[in-house]
């Protein structure tokens, strides 16, 4: 299984390409060590994930404050704007400049964002772990989404679950983070961890916009350690990814939306076990592999 | 270990008491069965948690839409208003009427909420699983919080973890929910599950307001299945609960805030293991019990 480089390296390889936004590459420590006391009364160093406030300004107007691990803040902001549907094309953004000294991301657009005040006025607090506020209207556009006709085999699914098992760097050292990944079959394209899984998926959305040739075609699979909530399903669909896989379960609204979209939703995926909640026609079953 | 009745039953015992809000007792199915296909290609019924949109109107003004399991929607709304610090006393609310037919909670206040538009304008997307939008300014009030001088023994902590293990009804049948509980020592006072853990803690905050004599004194312990993020720590402190316990880990900002507050934060609590991240002076260690 080839190991994909982290998103920040992938991005660093292609700065300032024609038509794409210019992004800084702000970095910060991802874990932090504290002294804790265990059940035997012994003091021991424990790693905990960083959690930083990043306030996003769009053309100098304050939009939102995101709490993040801070691994790829520029891609997070780009993907956030994309997934909130505030921006419909990467080319609408001229630059994103993150400065951890002041905890700020300055977004410069080429033409401004139309009716931004009005479009960010309505508030939905979602189930999605960590997400929180998805600006209203996300559900309104479901009907307009047509997903590409991709499939995944049970063998590829097992390869994918194994690739994730080998990954999860911050999780392994500090716990308390969610991981998301984008696959082509069982090939890991990018893996992102964050304290909120909404951040992880937003970062992947940002990464996809910065890698237009890598992500062509609809043969992608989205993986998340978190639950398959309506929000995760909608975001995956918005990114044109028709198959989602999780080690966790699914909520009712996530299920309803997946069925509406014809999106394949596979949950409780660990080792050789899984359940396919919706869109089973996209999964090539190979029960002989189940062991 | 005595088993506490669910919050809805506890509430139903005390409707419309003097000075407390009148609440409806809207109920809805908590799980939903779907046909899923497992790794052997077999179709099987799988339970998934319900997930409903509940739009909150305060004096006929739309405030927010919460995605919830729907077990105790009135207490959720009450606790949401409390934890967002939009209301400082349960007596400020005259009634909360939930109607699942239309997915709406109508809150009637006695005197209105001052400057509600202004106070709900700033937006923070938190890490907290499921939370999302905590209205700005939550952090501003930390300095004013003085926590009561309560302690917990390692023996009580073990009793608490065991009580939780015996609980978790929706989790056991459907997974994909977070649980929160309020304890006095190892005595379980109330246990709440929801698709978002922010909802679970908000529901407990609402329950506490409806049970003023039960919750007198600062000898309470708050338990959550989710991570100890800054939001969970702040909400616990706002409720006057100085000890928090989680089966998960802690984020850096949660740790920083707990240390500022002198709040005892115990994580990774399973069976006999745990780590105390902060406020260890509130924990009476009994290492001989660690086994």
Interface residues (C-beta under 8 A of the other chain):
Chain A: X32 X34 X36 X37 X38 X39 X40 X41 X44 X46 X48 X49 X50 X51 X52 X53 X64 X65 X66 X67 X68 X120 X123 X124 X125 X126 X127 X128 X129 X130 X131 X132 X133 X134 X136 X154 X174 X175 X176 X195 X196 X198 X227 X229 X230 X248 X249 X250 X251 X252 X253 X254 X255 X268 X272 X273 X274 X275 X276 X277 X278 X280 X283 X285 X287 X289 X290
Chain B: X32 X34 X36 X37 X38 X39 X40 X41 X44 X46 X48 X49 X50 X51 X52 X53 X64 X65 X66 X67 X68 X120 X123 X124 X125 X126 X127 X128 X129 X130 X131 X132 X133 X134 X136 X154 X174 X175 X176 X195 X196 X198 X227 X229 X230 X248 X249 X250 X251 X252 X253 X254 X255 X268 X272 X273 X274 X275 X276 X277 X278 X280 X283 X285 X287 X289 X290
